[in-house]
Structures are given as structure tokens and as C-alpha cells.
């Protein structure tokens, strides 16, 4: 529903649990609003089709999980290099490899940032409710179109399959990609404007566009022999996100603004962490939850500011420490306790506090 509200009109997928639920709903509801649905032969083809559809003017996306997300990595870095707006919804499950294929985990969050080769930036959202699945899907489309990057919604299986009340507004903010302002003979398809993002034409409009994953100049023509051309291009691709991170980063601080105990959690485990905060506050312990809504760009400055006031920081993850490293970059290690589960094992609030070294 978030994709449809954002104006998505092309969806490509290959069936894989738990993301198949998303595909089934799109197949039922998408064509009613003019959406083209493409079931591909594999996940590589699904994202490739979405990239192609985007250049034909579509708002395109795909959904996947685990091994399918691994197969998409080369195309993610290709979309970053070609500045193709495209959205990926990932229902995360266990790994490595097939793992326990239908069980929940948070095991793809580092892959969302570092899975493809080369330097590039993505925008990655982490919902923890049905409402945020809707809201963040809209935001992912807007971010992809605004910055011409792959944008991802990284939801664990539990969040993908939740049944909760959701408010779908009559109108949502929709961002569309910038269009060329000059005639075709004057147009350079990869010439950026002040925000470092170039306008984007569509195939069939008369603009000459050469789209390639090879290092290219502002005309899109390959430049394979000039190392400074590559330096300039890739720096811009990264800087258009890095220099605008304050416009993109989102987080929630729940509880006391100056906590003694700070919990850090995202996705489904944040629900349990929030209850742990409530338990502490009932015992007159100043406590708060720092929940990143964007995993990438990571809200490091904001976390550092809040954590500086805390005596203890408890990091809660459904993996063996994929975001822990980012916390440790801005929080002294002696303050940090790590509470984790690798498989589909719930982490009750009492166990978060006990294993985090907090007695109530």
C-alpha cells in the first residue's frame, strides 16, 4: 500500500519467503492501479528489470529476502553507479546461506550498506511496525527519486508478517525525480546541479543517454583511462548522500532525554527494548531507547550526543553484532553491553535488562 501511495507502477520479484507475502499482495492490488507486475526467473533478473523500468520512466521496486538479496548486490552497485532510482524491500531472515529459511532475524543490515563492490551510498530504512512499513516505503520511494539512489526498506520477517492497525492517509507527500530543463542538444545526462544530483530523462523522449556501469563523464561516455575522472564521479555519488545526511537521517528517542541507561535497538527487537525502558522508568531509573529509523546514513552524531549522558548503553540485535560496530565508533566500549539472539528466539524485556547487566 505504501508503494502504491508513492506512485509505484512497476514491480518485479522472484518468490522467496517471507517476501512472497509482499508479492502476493502486489499481484492482487497493483494491476487495479495500473501497475505492471513481472515475475522474474531469479532475483538478479528482478532487480535488473526494475532498473530498466526506472529508466523508462517507471517508479520501480522489488522485494526479496536473504539469499535473494545477496544475488542482487551487483545490481545495487550498478544502480548506484548509474544513478537509477529504485526501491528494494527486504524481509530479513536467518543466514548464512539458506539457514532456517522461514525464521526471522536481522542478518542483512550490513549487506544493505556494504554488500556491493566499490564506494557508493544507499538510503536504508528500518521499520518496526505495520504503520512504519507503510510510511517508510513511501519515504524510500521519495529518497530514491530525490537523490537518484537505491533506497531500501530492511524489515525483519516478524515486522513483514505483523497484523496491526495502520492509518493510510488520503494523501501522502510524493517526490518525483528532477526532469531536464534544456533541449536534448544541450543536455548532459550526468551533469549535476548544486545538490550534486543530475536531472533524469526517460528513454523515448529524444534525449541521448548512454547508461553504463563503466566510469563515465557528464555525457555518460565511458572514461576508462583517466583515474581522476573516476575519483570525481564516485566522490560525487557518495557526497550527494553524505553532504545531505542531516536531511535524511531519522531516529526516535523514547524515554528520558538524559538517561542513566540507554538502550539501542531497531526493527522488531526495539518493541521489547521499549518495554524494558518502561520497566526501568517504573522503578525510577532514568532510561531511554535510541531507535535508528535510518540505518544508513547511520545517526552517529545523534547517538553520540545522547549516549554521552548515559552510564550504560545496551545494544540489542537479532544477529551477532552487525550494528554494534557502529555504536562502538561513538560510544566508549566500557559503557556498552551487547544482548543478542542469532536465530528466531524472542528477547523478552526482562532478559534484555538481565543480560545487559541492569538489575531492577
Secondary structure, DSSP 8 states (H G I E B T S, - for coil): -HHHHTT--EEEE---TTTHHHHHHHHHHTGGGT-EEEE-SSHHHHHHHHHHHHHTT--EEEEE-HHHHHHTHHHHHHHHHHT--EEEEEEEB--STTSSTT-B---STTHHHHSSSSS---EEE---SHHHHHHHHHHHHHHHHHHTSEEEEEEEHHHHT--------S-----------S-GGG--TT---TTS------TTSS------SS-B-TTS-B--S-HHHHHHHHHHHHHHHHTTHHHH--EEEEE-TT-SEEEE--TTHHHHHHHHHHHHHHTT--EEEEEESEEETT-HHHHHHHHTT-SEEEEEESSSSTTHHHHHTTS-GGGEEEEE-SSS----HHHHHHHTT---
